[in-house]
Amino acid sequence: MLKRRMTCAVASILVAFPSTFAWASEAGGHGEAAPNLFSGDLGNSFWTLVIFVFVLIVLGKFAWGPILKMLQKREQFISDSLESAKRDRDEAKKMMADYATKLEAAHQEAAAIVEEARRDGEALRRKLHEDAEKEGRELLARAQRDIQIAKETAISELYSRTLDLAADVAGKIIRQKVDGQGHKALLDESIAELSKAGRNN
């Protein structure tokens, strides 16, 4: 493309040069024209044109080729760089999309783990509460049973002591002949022993 543009520019110069030369010749024919860069005789113009064409040929053969090659390499390098940048950008977009997807998946997994841990903690708390309540009820029932057994034992002992005392009093009454005052003292002593036995129990 660059070579074509340069060729077009040279062709435009070559096309414009004869027209300018003709205009200069016409102006020189009237003898009163202002000084002009292209004014002169036909021989000088011819050799100028020949030198110009020769210079163009030399430049085209020895200078334009390397310059065009360098410019084409530069253009190719820029084009490759742009293509590489586009590929890198597309790859970066793809990587960003992948990272975003993985990050979203990680967030969801973390949320699931936290929710599972919360459920496990709630289940453990409920189980510990239930076990504590069950153990408390068992301890209370055991204490009530112990109290009931102790109470029944105390009552049984009290009855036994009462029967023993009653039998003892009755035996004393039967074995001894006592008057009214002595009988009353014996009853008071028996009642005092019963009261003492009740407090001890």
Solvent accessible surface area in square Angstrom, and as a share of the most:
residue,aa,sasa,rsa
1,M,129,0.57
2,L,49,0.25
3,K,116,0.49
4,R,149,0.54
5,R,153,0.56
6,M,52,0.23
7,T,80,0.46
8,C,76,0.45
9,A,54,0.42
10,V,26,0.15
11,A,48,0.37
12,S,69,0.45
13,I,87,0.44
14,L,66,0.33
15,V,111,0.64
16,A,54,0.42
17,F,31,0.13
18,P,71,0.44
19,S,73,0.47
20,T,43,0.25
21,F,48,0.20
22,A,49,0.38
23,W,142,0.50
24,A,5,0.04
25,S,60,0.39
26,E,113,0.51
27,A,21,0.16
28,G,53,0.51
29,G,68,0.66
30,H,148,0.66
31,G,63,0.60
32,E,160,0.72
33,A,52,0.40
34,A,82,0.63
35,P,139,0.88
36,N,44,0.23
37,L,161,0.80
38,F,74,0.31
39,S,63,0.41
40,G,61,0.59
41,D,86,0.44
42,L,128,0.64
43,G,39,0.37
44,N,96,0.49
45,S,15,0.10
46,F,111,0.46
47,W,154,0.54
48,T,72,0.42
49,L,60,0.30
50,V,56,0.32
51,I,105,0.53
52,F,61,0.25
53,V,56,0.32
54,F,128,0.53
55,V,64,0.37
56,L,24,0.12
57,I,105,0.53
58,V,52,0.30
59,L,68,0.34
60,G,32,0.30
61,K,142,0.60
62,F,133,0.55
63,A,29,0.23
64,W,56,0.20
65,G,24,0.23
66,P,76,0.48
67,I,74,0.37
68,L,14,0.07
69,K,129,0.55
70,M,119,0.53
71,L,61,0.30
72,Q,77,0.34
73,K,147,0.62
74,R,139,0.51
75,E,87,0.39
76,Q,105,0.46
77,F,121,0.51
78,I,79,0.40
79,S,54,0.35
80,D,70,0.36
81,S,47,0.30
82,L,120,0.60
83,E,85,0.38
84,S,40,0.26
85,A,57,0.44
86,K,101,0.43
87,R,139,0.51
88,D,83,0.43
89,R,134,0.49
90,D,64,0.33
91,E,100,0.45
92,A,50,0.39
93,K,126,0.53
94,K,139,0.59
95,M,86,0.38
96,M,130,0.58
97,A,56,0.43
98,D,62,0.32
99,Y,122,0.46
100,A,60,0.47
101,T,92,0.54
102,K,135,0.57
103,L,103,0.51
104,E,93,0.42
105,A,56,0.43
106,A,50,0.39
107,H,106,0.47
108,Q,113,0.50
109,E,110,0.49
110,A,51,0.40
111,A,61,0.48
112,A,59,0.46
113,I,103,0.52
114,V,100,0.58
115,E,64,0.29
116,E,89,0.40
117,A,61,0.47
118,R,141,0.52
119,R,128,0.47
120,D,85,0.44
121,G,38,0.36
122,E,67,0.30
123,A,47,0.36
124,L,104,0.52
125,R,139,0.51
126,R,116,0.42
127,K,117,0.50
128,L,106,0.53
129,H,101,0.45
130,E,95,0.43
131,D,62,0.32
132,A,62,0.48
133,E,77,0.35
134,K,112,0.47
135,E,102,0.46
136,G,36,0.34
137,R,146,0.53
138,E,79,0.36
139,L,96,0.48
140,L,108,0.54
141,A,39,0.30
142,R,107,0.39
143,A,44,0.34
144,Q,103,0.46
145,R,133,0.49
146,D,78,0.40
147,I,117,0.59
148,Q,90,0.40
149,I,104,0.53
150,A,60,0.46
151,K,115,0.49
152,E,94,0.42
153,T,65,0.38
154,A,28,0.22
155,I,67,0.34
156,S,66,0.42
157,E,86,0.39
158,L,60,0.30
159,Y,137,0.52
160,S,53,0.34
161,R,120,0.44
162,T,46,0.27
163,L,122,0.61
164,D,83,0.43
165,L,24,0.12
166,A,55,0.43
167,A,67,0.52
168,D,63,0.33
169,V,19,0.11
170,A,45,0.35
171,G,16,0.16
172,K,61,0.26
173,I,61,0.31
174,I,143,0.72
175,R,174,0.63
176,Q,105,0.47
177,K,206,0.87
178,V,55,0.32
179,D,97,0.50
180,G,59,0.57
181,Q,135,0.60
182,G,29,0.27
183,H,67,0.30
184,K,117,0.50
185,A,57,0.44
186,L,23,0.12
187,L,79,0.39
188,D,72,0.37
189,E,89,0.40
190,S,14,0.09
191,I,104,0.53
192,A,60,0.46
193,E,72,0.32
194,L,58,0.29
195,S,51,0.33
196,K,123,0.52
197,A,2,0.02
198,G,34,0.33
199,R,183,0.67
200,N,115,0.59
201,N,82,0.42
